[in-house]
Amino acid sequence: MRAVHYHEYGGVETLVVEQVPEPHPGPGEIRVRVAAAGVNPVDWKVRAGTVRELLPLDLPAIPGRDAVGVVDEIGEGVQGVRVGDRVFGLGGVTGATAELAVLSAWAPAPSTWTDEEAAGAGLASVTAMGGLKALGPLRGRTLLVEGAAGGVGSAAVEIAVARGATVIGTASERNHEFVTSLGAVPTTYGTGLAERLATLAPNGVDIALDTAASGSLADLVAIVGDPARVSTIADHTNAQHLNVRVVNAENDSTLLAEAGELGLQGRYTPRIERAYPLEQIAAAHAYAERGHTQGKIVIRI
């Protein structure tokens, strides 16, 4: 099969498209013929070797963790899915940017989503939902999402709005219209945030989700008044000494199914900023490394 490969840690120049052996699902796994795969910050961090102590690899490796495709092989013990079903989901830290990929968590891809949208949903939705669940019930509460325009932030905004929260989202001014389209009230991040929020939410902010790791975690705790009402998916270092809950993405089929159901209802649509063909994987990773994306970047297989 054709797949993106890198044989050593390094920059985008290490990425090549070549023929590699086909993977096969183990117990509890499925294989899909991939239509599109997501590009996430973890992909280029793993490729560059910056997180090799935390996420070591056996090289060569195929980048990518989430994908959408049609099931073509089913592992031992798997129930509730058939060959020919269109699903989106998650595999290991690597392996998704290929013609065939093995998934360990999946859910039906809603007919309301294009392949590109479904490819951008897997990791973003489970990460966003994990961060939101750590904050308790959302209905009737005012939520601040730090980094609301990014892949996880934009998912968190739409999902929280769907669940009844009033959402304020921080983003650069060029992304304010985008944040508004998600259903949130936009504001800029950085110095003076508390003062801006006092105007936007005169009754206060109840809970906060940090998706940006911008160094604002202490400010978020001060704004909501209790570290138990703040969660982060990004700032592990500051969370530890502030007693803020850190949420890591998990391959959870239940969360994927919840995201898919919201998609079917038209209440959550993954936002795709750019889609690249497989042969332009280096350009996709280079763009992702710049940061400040509106939603997700995906690869069409």
Phi and psi restraints in degrees (value plus and minus 20) as a CYANA .aco file:
   2 ARG   PHI    -106.6   -66.6
   2 ARG   PSI     119.1   159.1
   3 ALA   PHI    -175.4  -135.4
   3 ALA   PSI     138.3   178.3
   4 VAL   PHI     -99.4   -59.4
   4 VAL   PSI     117.8   157.8
   5 HIS   PHI    -155.3  -115.3
   5 HIS   PSI     128.0   168.0
   6 TYR   PHI    -155.1  -115.1
   6 TYR   PSI     117.7   157.7
   7 HIS   PHI    -119.9   -79.9
   7 HIS   PSI     -29.0    11.0
   8 GLU   PHI    -172.8  -132.8
   8 GLU   PSI     138.5   178.5
   9 TYR   PHI     -86.8   -46.8
   9 TYR   PSI     126.5   166.5
  10 GLY   PHI     140.2   180.2
  10 GLY   PSI    -179.6  -139.6
  11 GLY   PHI    -102.5   -62.5
  11 GLY   PSI    -190.3  -150.3
  12 VAL   PHI     -85.1   -45.1
  12 VAL   PSI     -38.6     1.4
  13 GLU   PHI     -87.7   -47.7
  13 GLU   PSI     -34.4     5.6
  14 THR   PHI     -98.1   -58.1
  14 THR   PSI     -33.2     6.8
  15 LEU   PHI    -101.9   -61.9
  15 LEU   PSI     106.1   146.1
  16 VAL   PHI    -154.2  -114.2
  16 VAL   PSI     134.9   174.9
  17 VAL   PHI    -124.5   -84.5
  17 VAL   PSI     103.1   143.1
  18 GLU   PHI    -172.6  -132.6
  18 GLU   PSI     152.0   192.0
  19 GLN   PHI    -100.3   -60.3
  19 GLN   PSI     111.5   151.5
  20 VAL   PHI    -155.4  -115.4
  20 VAL   PSI     141.7   181.7
  21 PRO   PHI     -83.4   -43.4
  21 PRO   PSI     127.3   167.3
  22 GLU   PHI     -92.3   -52.3
  22 GLU   PSI     119.3   159.3
  23 PRO   PHI    -104.4   -64.4
  23 PRO   PSI     140.4   180.4
  24 HIS   PHI    -153.3  -113.3
  24 HIS   PSI     124.1   164.1
  25 PRO   PHI     -93.0   -53.0
  25 PRO   PSI     123.1   163.1
  26 GLY   PHI    -112.5   -72.5
  26 GLY   PSI    -192.0  -152.0
  27 PRO   PHI     -76.2   -36.2
  27 PRO   PSI     113.6   153.6
  28 GLY   PHI      57.9    97.9
  28 GLY   PSI     -10.8    29.2
  29 GLU   PHI    -141.6  -101.6
  29 GLU   PSI     144.4   184.4
  30 ILE   PHI    -151.9  -111.9
  30 ILE   PSI     141.4   181.4
  31 ARG   PHI    -135.9   -95.9
  31 ARG   PSI     120.0   160.0
  32 VAL   PHI    -142.5  -102.5
  32 VAL   PSI     129.1   169.1
  33 ARG   PHI    -105.2   -65.2
  33 ARG   PSI      89.6   129.6
  34 VAL   PHI     -94.2   -54.2
  34 VAL   PSI     111.0   151.0
  35 ALA   PHI    -113.6   -73.6
  35 ALA   PSI     -57.6   -17.6
  36 ALA   PHI    -179.2  -139.2
  36 ALA   PSI     133.1   173.1
  37 ALA   PHI    -151.8  -111.8
  37 ALA   PSI     130.3   170.3
  38 GLY   PHI    -103.6   -63.6
  38 GLY   PSI     136.2   176.2
  39 VAL   PHI    -136.0   -96.0
  39 VAL   PSI     100.8   140.8
  40 ASN   PHI    -142.6  -102.6
  40 ASN   PSI     137.8   177.8
  41 PRO   PHI     -73.3   -33.3
  41 PRO   PSI     -56.0   -16.0
  42 VAL   PHI     -81.8   -41.8
  42 VAL   PSI     -49.6    -9.6
  43 ASP   PHI     -81.6   -41.6
  43 ASP   PSI     -70.2   -30.2
  44 TRP   PHI     -97.0   -57.0
  44 TRP   PSI     -47.1    -7.1
  45 LYS   PHI     -87.3   -47.3
  45 LYS   PSI     -61.3   -21.3
  46 VAL   PHI     -85.4   -45.4
  46 VAL   PSI     -64.9   -24.9
  47 ARG   PHI     -81.7   -41.7
  47 ARG   PSI     -59.7   -19.7
  48 ALA   PHI     -93.9   -53.9
  48 ALA   PSI     -37.0     3.0
  49 GLY   PHI      66.8   106.8
  49 GLY   PSI     -11.7    28.3
  50 THR   PHI     -93.0   -53.0
  50 THR   PSI     -37.6     2.4
  51 VAL   PHI    -141.0  -101.0
  51 VAL   PSI       7.9    47.9
  52 ARG   PHI     -85.5   -45.5
  52 ARG   PSI     -46.7    -6.7
  53 GLU   PHI     -91.0   -51.0
  53 GLU   PSI     -53.9   -13.9
  54 LEU   PHI    -105.4   -65.4
  54 LEU   PSI     -59.8   -19.8
  55 LEU   PHI    -149.2  -109.2
  55 LEU   PSI      54.7    94.7
  56 PRO   PHI     -90.0   -50.0
  56 PRO   PSI     131.5   171.5
  57 LEU   PHI    -141.2  -101.2
  57 LEU   PSI     132.4   172.4
  58 ASP   PHI    -115.7   -75.7
  58 ASP   PSI      90.7   130.7
  59 LEU   PHI    -107.0   -67.0
  59 LEU   PSI     130.3   170.3
  60 PRO   PHI     -93.2   -53.2
  60 PRO   PSI     141.6   181.6
  61 ALA   PHI    -155.8  -115.8
  61 ALA   PSI     136.3   176.3
  62 ILE   PHI    -125.5   -85.5
  62 ILE   PSI     102.3   142.3
  63 PRO   PHI     -90.7   -50.7
  63 PRO   PSI     140.0   180.0
  64 GLY   PHI      88.8   128.8
  64 GLY   PSI     118.9   158.9
  65 ARG   PHI    -138.1   -98.1
  65 ARG   PSI     -47.2    -7.2
  66 ASP   PHI    -145.2  -105.2
  66 ASP   PSI     131.1   171.1
  67 ALA   PHI    -179.4  -139.4
  67 ALA   PSI     146.0   186.0
  68 VAL   PHI    -146.7  -106.7
  68 VAL   PSI     124.3   164.3
  69 GLY   PHI    -197.7  -157.7
  69 GLY   PSI    -195.4  -155.4
  70 VAL   PHI    -121.8   -81.8
  70 VAL   PSI     110.1   150.1
  71 VAL   PHI     -83.5   -43.5
  71 VAL   PSI     109.6   149.6
  72 ASP   PHI    -148.6  -108.6
  72 ASP   PSI     -24.1    15.9
  73 GLU   PHI    -176.3  -136.3
  73 GLU   PSI     120.7   160.7
  74 ILE   PHI    -145.5  -105.5
  74 ILE   PSI     111.1   151.1
  75 GLY   PHI     -99.8   -59.8
  75 GLY   PSI     149.0   189.0
  76 GLU   PHI     -80.4   -40.4
  76 GLU   PSI     115.5   155.5
  77 GLY   PHI      63.9   103.9
  77 GLY   PSI     -20.6    19.4
  78 VAL   PHI    -102.8   -62.8
  78 VAL   PSI     111.6   151.6
  79 GLN   PHI    -148.7  -108.7
  79 GLN   PSI     141.4   181.4
  80 GLY   PHI      63.4   103.4
  80 GLY   PSI     -12.4    27.6
  81 VAL   PHI    -164.5  -124.5
  81 VAL   PSI     127.1   167.1
  82 ARG   PHI    -147.9  -107.9
  82 ARG   PSI     135.9   175.9
  83 VAL   PHI     -76.6   -36.6
  83 VAL   PSI     112.7   152.7
  84 GLY   PHI      81.0   121.0
  84 GLY   PSI     -33.5     6.5
  85 ASP   PHI     -91.9   -51.9
  85 ASP   PSI     121.9   161.9
  86 ARG   PHI    -113.1   -73.1
  86 ARG   PSI      99.3   139.3
  87 VAL   PHI    -152.8  -112.8
  87 VAL   PSI     140.1   180.1
  88 PHE   PHI    -144.0  -104.0
  88 PHE   PSI     132.4   172.4
  89 GLY   PHI     155.5   195.5
  89 GLY   PSI    -181.3  -141.3
  90 LEU   PHI    -149.6  -109.6
  90 LEU   PSI     123.0   163.0
  91 GLY   PHI    -134.0   -94.0
  91 GLY   PSI    -161.4  -121.4
  92 GLY   PHI     -98.8   -58.8
  92 GLY   PSI    -190.1  -150.1
  93 VAL   PHI     -83.1   -43.1
  93 VAL   PSI     -47.0    -7.0
  94 THR   PHI    -149.1  -109.1
  94 THR   PSI     148.1   188.1
  95 GLY   PHI      96.6   136.6
  95 GLY   PSI     -26.4    13.6
  96 ALA   PHI    -109.0   -69.0
  96 ALA   PSI     -45.7    -5.7
  97 THR   PHI    -107.4   -67.4
  97 THR   PSI      52.5    92.5
  98 ALA   PHI    -177.9  -137.9
  98 ALA   PSI     148.3   188.3
  99 GLU   PHI     -87.6   -47.6
  99 GLU   PSI     -47.9    -7.9
 100 LEU   PHI    -152.0  -112.0
 100 LEU   PSI     117.3   157.3
 101 ALA   PHI    -162.2  -122.2
 101 ALA   PSI     126.3   166.3
 102 VAL   PHI    -116.6   -76.6
 102 VAL   PSI     110.4   150.4
 103 LEU   PHI    -134.5   -94.5
 103 LEU   PSI     122.5   162.5
 104 SER   PHI    -129.2   -89.2
 104 SER   PSI     -29.1    10.9
 105 ALA   PHI    -163.4  -123.4
 105 ALA   PSI     117.0   157.0
 106 TRP   PHI    -180.2  -140.2
 106 TRP   PSI     148.2   188.2
 107 ALA   PHI    -175.8  -135.8
 107 ALA   PSI     139.9   179.9
 108 PRO   PHI     -78.1   -38.1
 108 PRO   PSI     114.7   154.7
 109 ALA   PHI    -100.7   -60.7
 109 ALA   PSI     101.4   141.4
 110 PRO   PHI     -80.3   -40.3
 110 PRO   PSI     124.3   164.3
 111 SER   PHI     -85.8   -45.8
 111 SER   PSI     -37.8     2.2
 112 THR   PHI     -96.0   -56.0
 112 THR   PSI     -34.4     5.6
 113 TRP   PHI    -120.7   -80.7
 113 TRP   PSI     118.7   158.7
 114 THR   PHI     -91.9   -51.9
 114 THR   PSI     148.9   188.9
 115 ASP   PHI     -80.5   -40.5
 115 ASP   PSI     -58.6   -18.6
 116 GLU   PHI     -84.6   -44.6
 116 GLU   PSI     -62.9   -22.9
 117 GLU   PHI     -84.4   -44.4
 117 GLU   PSI     -63.0   -23.0
 118 ALA   PHI     -85.5   -45.5
 118 ALA   PSI     -54.5   -14.5
 119 ALA   PHI     -85.4   -45.4
 119 ALA   PSI     -49.1    -9.1
 120 GLY   PHI    -107.8   -67.8
 120 GLY   PSI     -20.0    20.0
 121 ALA   PHI    -111.2   -71.2
 121 ALA   PSI     -50.9   -10.9
 122 GLY   PHI     -77.5   -37.5
 122 GLY   PSI     -90.2   -50.2
 123 LEU   PHI     -88.4   -48.4
 123 LEU   PSI     -58.9   -18.9
 124 ALA   PHI     -82.5   -42.5
 124 ALA   PSI     -63.0   -23.0
 125 SER   PHI     -91.5   -51.5
 125 SER   PSI     -63.1   -23.1
 126 VAL   PHI     -88.6   -48.6
 126 VAL   PSI     -53.7   -13.7
 127 THR   PHI     -88.5   -48.5
 127 THR   PSI     -66.5   -26.5
 128 ALA   PHI     -82.0   -42.0
 128 ALA   PSI     -65.8   -25.8
 129 MET   PHI     -85.1   -45.1
 129 MET   PSI     -58.2   -18.2
 130 GLY   PHI     -81.8   -41.8
 130 GLY   PSI     -63.9   -23.9
 131 GLY   PHI     -84.7   -44.7
 131 GLY   PSI     -57.2   -17.2
 132 LEU   PHI     -92.8   -52.8
 132 LEU   PSI     -60.8   -20.8
 133 LYS   PHI     -82.0   -42.0
 133 LYS   PSI     -51.5   -11.5
 134 ALA   PHI     -85.5   -45.5
 134 ALA   PSI     -36.6     3.4
 135 LEU   PHI    -116.3   -76.3
 135 LEU   PSI     -22.7    17.3
 136 GLY   PHI      65.6   105.6
 136 GLY   PSI    -183.9  -143.9
 137 PRO   PHI     -78.1   -38.1
 137 PRO   PSI     124.3   164.3
 138 LEU   PHI    -124.3   -84.3
 138 LEU   PSI     -50.3   -10.3
 139 ARG   PHI     -78.3   -38.3
 139 ARG   PSI     107.9   147.9
 140 GLY   PHI      62.1   102.1
 140 GLY   PSI     -19.4    20.6
 141 ARG   PHI    -126.6   -86.6
 141 ARG   PSI     137.0   177.0
 142 THR   PHI    -119.9   -79.9
 142 THR   PSI     101.8   141.8
 143 LEU   PHI    -132.8   -92.8
 143 LEU   PSI     115.4   155.4
 144 LEU   PHI    -124.2   -84.2
 144 LEU   PSI     104.2   144.2
 145 VAL   PHI    -127.2   -87.2
 145 VAL   PSI      94.3   134.3
 146 GLU   PHI    -105.4   -65.4
 146 GLU   PSI      98.9   138.9
 147 GLY   PHI      67.1   107.1
 147 GLY   PSI      30.7    70.7
 148 ALA   PHI     -96.6   -56.6
 148 ALA   PSI     -32.8     7.2
 149 ALA   PHI    -113.0   -73.0
 149 ALA   PSI     -32.8     7.2
 150 GLY   PHI     -96.2   -56.2
 150 GLY   PSI    -198.4  -158.4
 151 GLY   PHI     -79.3   -39.3
 151 GLY   PSI     -71.3   -31.3
 152 VAL   PHI     -95.2   -55.2
 152 VAL   PSI     -61.5   -21.5
 153 GLY   PHI     -80.3   -40.3
 153 GLY   PSI     -64.2   -24.2
 154 SER   PHI     -86.8   -46.8
 154 SER   PSI     -56.6   -16.6
 155 ALA   PHI     -84.4   -44.4
 155 ALA   PSI     -63.4   -23.4
 156 ALA   PHI     -82.1   -42.1
 156 ALA   PSI     -59.5   -19.5
 157 VAL   PHI     -81.0   -41.0
 157 VAL   PSI     -73.5   -33.5
 158 GLU   PHI     -83.2   -43.2
 158 GLU   PSI     -61.2   -21.2
 159 ILE   PHI     -87.2   -47.2
 159 ILE   PSI     -61.7   -21.7
 160 ALA   PHI     -86.1   -46.1
 160 ALA   PSI     -60.6   -20.6
 161 VAL   PHI     -82.2   -42.2
 161 VAL   PSI     -62.6   -22.6
 162 ALA   PHI     -81.4   -41.4
 162 ALA   PSI     -47.3    -7.3
 163 ARG   PHI    -118.1   -78.1
 163 ARG   PSI      -6.7    33.3
 164 GLY   PHI      75.7   115.7
 164 GLY   PSI      -8.9    31.1
 165 ALA   PHI    -107.8   -67.8
 165 ALA   PSI     132.2   172.2
 166 THR   PHI    -111.5   -71.5
 166 THR   PSI     104.1   144.1
 167 VAL   PHI    -136.9   -96.9
 167 VAL   PSI     112.8   152.8
 168 ILE   PHI    -133.2   -93.2
 168 ILE   PSI     112.0   152.0
 169 GLY   PHI    -144.2  -104.2
 169 GLY   PSI     112.1   152.1
 170 THR   PHI    -108.2   -68.2
 170 THR   PSI     122.1   162.1
 171 ALA   PHI    -187.2  -147.2
 171 ALA   PSI     143.2   183.2
 172 SER   PHI     -86.1   -46.1
 172 SER   PSI     136.6   176.6
 173 GLU   PHI     -78.6   -38.6
 173 GLU   PSI     -52.7   -12.7
 174 ARG   PHI     -86.7   -46.7
 174 ARG   PSI     -37.0     3.0
 175 ASN   PHI    -122.9   -82.9
 175 ASN   PSI     -14.2    25.8
 176 HIS   PHI     -85.2   -45.2
 176 HIS   PSI     -59.2   -19.2
 177 GLU   PHI     -83.3   -43.3
 177 GLU   PSI     -59.7   -19.7
 178 PHE   PHI     -82.3   -42.3
 178 PHE   PSI     -65.7   -25.7
 179 VAL   PHI     -82.7   -42.7
 179 VAL   PSI     -58.9   -18.9
 180 THR   PHI     -81.0   -41.0
 180 THR   PSI     -59.9   -19.9
 181 SER   PHI     -84.8   -44.8
 181 SER   PSI     -42.0    -2.0
 182 LEU   PHI    -100.3   -60.3
 182 LEU   PSI     -35.9     4.1
 183 GLY   PHI      88.6   128.6
 183 GLY   PSI     -12.0    28.0
 184 ALA   PHI    -126.3   -86.3
 184 ALA   PSI     142.4   182.4
 185 VAL   PHI    -110.7   -70.7
 185 VAL   PSI      99.8   139.8
 186 PRO   PHI    -105.2   -65.2
 186 PRO   PSI     131.0   171.0
 187 THR   PHI    -171.2  -131.2
 187 THR   PSI     141.9   181.9
 188 THR   PHI    -100.6   -60.6
 188 THR   PSI     136.1   176.1
 189 TYR   PHI    -112.9   -72.9
 189 TYR   PSI     155.2   195.2
 190 GLY   PHI      73.4   113.4
 190 GLY   PSI    -180.8  -140.8
 191 THR   PHI     -71.1   -31.1
 191 THR   PSI     113.1   153.1
 192 GLY   PHI      67.5   107.5
 192 GLY   PSI     -11.0    29.0
 193 LEU   PHI     -79.7   -39.7
 193 LEU   PSI     -64.1   -24.1
 194 ALA   PHI     -79.3   -39.3
 194 ALA   PSI     -60.1   -20.1
 195 GLU   PHI     -88.0   -48.0
 195 GLU   PSI     -61.3   -21.3
 196 ARG   PHI     -83.9   -43.9
 196 ARG   PSI     -59.3   -19.3
 197 LEU   PHI     -88.0   -48.0
 197 LEU   PSI     -51.6   -11.6
 198 ALA   PHI     -81.4   -41.4
 198 ALA   PSI     -51.3   -11.3
 199 THR   PHI    -100.3   -60.3
 199 THR   PSI     -62.8   -22.8
 200 LEU   PHI     -94.0   -54.0
 200 LEU   PSI     -51.7   -11.7
 201 ALA   PHI    -153.7  -113.7
 201 ALA   PSI      56.3    96.3
 202 PRO   PHI     -80.4   -40.4
 202 PRO   PSI     -42.6    -2.6
 203 ASN   PHI    -110.6   -70.6
 203 ASN   PSI     -15.4    24.6
 204 GLY   PHI      77.3   117.3
 204 GLY   PSI     143.0   183.0
 205 VAL   PHI    -121.1   -81.1
 205 VAL   PSI     107.7   147.7
 206 ASP   PHI    -102.6   -62.6
 206 ASP   PSI     -62.1   -22.1
 207 ILE   PHI    -165.1  -125.1
 207 ILE   PSI     138.7   178.7
 208 ALA   PHI    -163.4  -123.4
 208 ALA   PSI     121.2   161.2
 209 LEU   PHI    -140.8  -100.8
 209 LEU   PSI     102.2   142.2
 210 ASP   PHI    -117.8   -77.8
 210 ASP   PSI      99.4   139.4
 211 THR   PHI    -135.5   -95.5
 211 THR   PSI     -14.7    25.3
 212 ALA   PHI    -131.3   -91.3
 212 ALA   PSI     -43.7    -3.7
 213 ALA   PHI      31.7    71.7
 213 ALA   PSI      26.3    66.3
 214 SER   PHI    -112.2   -72.2
 214 SER   PSI     -14.6    25.4
 215 GLY   PHI      68.6   108.6
 215 GLY   PSI      -7.9    32.1
 216 SER   PHI    -116.0   -76.0
 216 SER   PSI     -15.6    24.4
 217 LEU   PHI     -79.1   -39.1
 217 LEU   PSI     -60.8   -20.8
 218 ALA   PHI     -83.0   -43.0
 218 ALA   PSI     -58.2   -18.2
 219 ASP   PHI     -85.1   -45.1
 219 ASP   PSI     -59.5   -19.5
 220 LEU   PHI     -84.1   -44.1
 220 LEU   PSI     -60.1   -20.1
 221 VAL   PHI     -82.3   -42.3
 221 VAL   PSI     -63.0   -23.0
 222 ALA   PHI     -84.9   -44.9
 222 ALA   PSI     -56.3   -16.3
 223 ILE   PHI     -87.4   -47.4
 223 ILE   PSI     -64.0   -24.0
 224 VAL   PHI    -110.1   -70.1
 224 VAL   PSI     -39.2     0.8
 225 GLY   PHI      70.2   110.2
 225 GLY   PSI     -17.6    22.4
 226 ASP   PHI    -181.4  -141.4
 226 ASP   PSI     102.4   142.4
 227 PRO   PHI     -80.8   -40.8
 227 PRO   PSI     -42.1    -2.1
 228 ALA   PHI     -90.0   -50.0
 228 ALA   PSI     -34.3     5.7
 229 ARG   PHI    -125.1   -85.1
 229 ARG   PSI      -0.3    39.7
 230 VAL   PHI    -148.5  -108.5
 230 VAL   PSI     117.6   157.6
 231 SER   PHI    -151.1  -111.1
 231 SER   PSI     134.9   174.9
 232 THR   PHI    -155.5  -115.5
 232 THR   PSI     124.6   164.6
 233 ILE   PHI    -129.3   -89.3
 233 ILE   PSI     -15.6    24.4
 234 ALA   PHI    -152.9  -112.9
 234 ALA   PSI     -54.3   -14.3
 235 ASP   PHI    -124.6   -84.6
 235 ASP   PSI      56.3    96.3
 236 HIS   PHI     -85.7   -45.7
 236 HIS   PSI     -57.2   -17.2
 237 THR   PHI     -84.3   -44.3
 237 THR   PSI     -73.4   -33.4
 238 ASN   PHI     -93.8   -53.8
 238 ASN   PSI     -48.4    -8.4
 239 ALA   PHI     -80.9   -40.9
 239 ALA   PSI     -55.9   -15.9
 240 GLN   PHI     -82.3   -42.3
 240 GLN   PSI     -67.6   -27.6
 241 HIS   PHI    -104.6   -64.6
 241 HIS   PSI     -30.4     9.6
 242 LEU   PHI    -117.0   -77.0
 242 LEU   PSI     -24.1    15.9
 243 ASN   PHI      42.2    82.2
 243 ASN   PSI      15.1    55.1
 244 VAL   PHI    -112.6   -72.6
 244 VAL   PSI     121.1   161.1
 245 ARG   PHI     -90.5   -50.5
 245 ARG   PSI     105.5   145.5
 246 VAL   PHI    -117.7   -77.7
 246 VAL   PSI     110.8   150.8
 247 VAL   PHI    -136.4   -96.4
 247 VAL   PSI     104.5   144.5
 248 ASN   PHI    -124.5   -84.5
 248 ASN   PSI     127.0   167.0
 249 ALA   PHI     -84.6   -44.6
 249 ALA   PSI     115.3   155.3
 250 GLU   PHI    -142.4  -102.4
 250 GLU   PSI     126.1   166.1
 251 ASN   PHI     -97.9   -57.9
 251 ASN   PSI      66.7   106.7
 252 ASP   PHI    -139.7   -99.7
 252 ASP   PSI      88.6   128.6
 253 SER   PHI     -84.6   -44.6
 253 SER   PSI     -50.7   -10.7
 254 THR   PHI     -84.0   -44.0
 254 THR   PSI     -64.0   -24.0
 255 LEU   PHI     -85.7   -45.7
 255 LEU   PSI     -59.3   -19.3
 256 LEU   PHI     -81.7   -41.7
 256 LEU   PSI     -61.8   -21.8
 257 ALA   PHI     -84.3   -44.3
 257 ALA   PSI     -58.1   -18.1
 258 GLU   PHI     -83.2   -43.2
 258 GLU   PSI     -63.2   -23.2
 259 ALA   PHI     -83.6   -43.6
 259 ALA   PSI     -63.1   -23.1
 260 GLY   PHI     -82.9   -42.9
 260 GLY   PSI     -57.3   -17.3
 261 GLU   PHI     -86.6   -46.6
 261 GLU   PSI     -61.1   -21.1
 262 LEU   PHI     -83.1   -43.1
 262 LEU   PSI     -55.5   -15.5
 263 GLY   PHI     -84.6   -44.6
 263 GLY   PSI     -61.7   -21.7
 264 LEU   PHI     -84.2   -44.2
 264 LEU   PSI     -52.2   -12.2
 265 GLN   PHI    -101.5   -61.5
 265 GLN   PSI     -24.9    15.1
 266 GLY   PHI      57.0    97.0
 266 GLY   PSI      -0.1    39.9
 267 ARG   PHI    -124.3   -84.3
 267 ARG   PSI     -27.0    13.0
 268 TYR   PHI    -167.8  -127.8
 268 TYR   PSI      99.9   139.9
 269 THR   PHI    -149.2  -109.2
 269 THR   PSI      93.1   133.1
 270 PRO   PHI     -75.5   -35.5
 270 PRO   PSI     111.8   151.8
 271 ARG   PHI    -113.9   -73.9
 271 ARG   PSI     105.3   145.3
 272 ILE   PHI    -129.7   -89.7
 272 ILE   PSI      98.5   138.5
 273 GLU   PHI    -101.8   -61.8
 273 GLU   PSI     -64.9   -24.9
 274 ARG   PHI    -163.1  -123.1
 274 ARG   PSI     124.5   164.5
 275 ALA   PHI    -147.3  -107.3
 275 ALA   PSI     110.6   150.6
 276 TYR   PHI    -137.9   -97.9
 276 TYR   PSI     129.0   169.0
 277 PRO   PHI     -91.9   -51.9
 277 PRO   PSI     141.2   181.2
 278 LEU   PHI     -73.3   -33.3
 278 LEU   PSI     -60.1   -20.1
 279 GLU   PHI     -86.7   -46.7
 279 GLU   PSI     -35.1     4.9
 280 GLN   PHI    -124.8   -84.8
 280 GLN   PSI      10.2    50.2
 281 ILE   PHI     -78.8   -38.8
 281 ILE   PSI     -57.0   -17.0
 282 ALA   PHI     -83.5   -43.5
 282 ALA   PSI     -61.9   -21.9
 283 ALA   PHI     -84.5   -44.5
 283 ALA   PSI     -57.7   -17.7
 284 ALA   PHI     -84.2   -44.2
 284 ALA   PSI     -65.8   -25.8
 285 HIS   PHI     -85.4   -45.4
 285 HIS   PSI     -60.0   -20.0
 286 ALA   PHI     -82.1   -42.1
 286 ALA   PSI     -61.1   -21.1
 287 TYR   PHI     -87.2   -47.2
 287 TYR   PSI     -60.7   -20.7
 288 ALA   PHI     -82.4   -42.4
 288 ALA   PSI     -57.4   -17.4
 289 GLU   PHI     -86.4   -46.4
 289 GLU   PSI     -41.5    -1.5
 290 ARG   PHI     -89.0   -49.0
 290 ARG   PSI     -44.4    -4.4
 291 GLY   PHI      55.6    95.6
 291 GLY   PSI    -195.4  -155.4
 292 HIS   PHI      41.2    81.2
 292 HIS   PSI      14.7    54.7
 293 THR   PHI     -99.3   -59.3
 293 THR   PSI     136.3   176.3
 294 GLN   PHI    -115.8   -75.8
 294 GLN   PSI      80.2   120.2
 295 GLY   PHI      58.6    98.6
 295 GLY   PSI    -154.8  -114.8
 296 LYS   PHI    -136.2   -96.2
 296 LYS   PSI     139.0   179.0
 297 ILE   PHI    -132.7   -92.7
 297 ILE   PSI     116.0   156.0
 298 VAL   PHI    -153.8  -113.8
 298 VAL   PSI     141.9   181.9
 299 ILE   PHI    -135.9   -95.9
 299 ILE   PSI     106.7   146.7
 300 ARG   PHI    -105.5   -65.5
 300 ARG   PSI     103.3   143.3
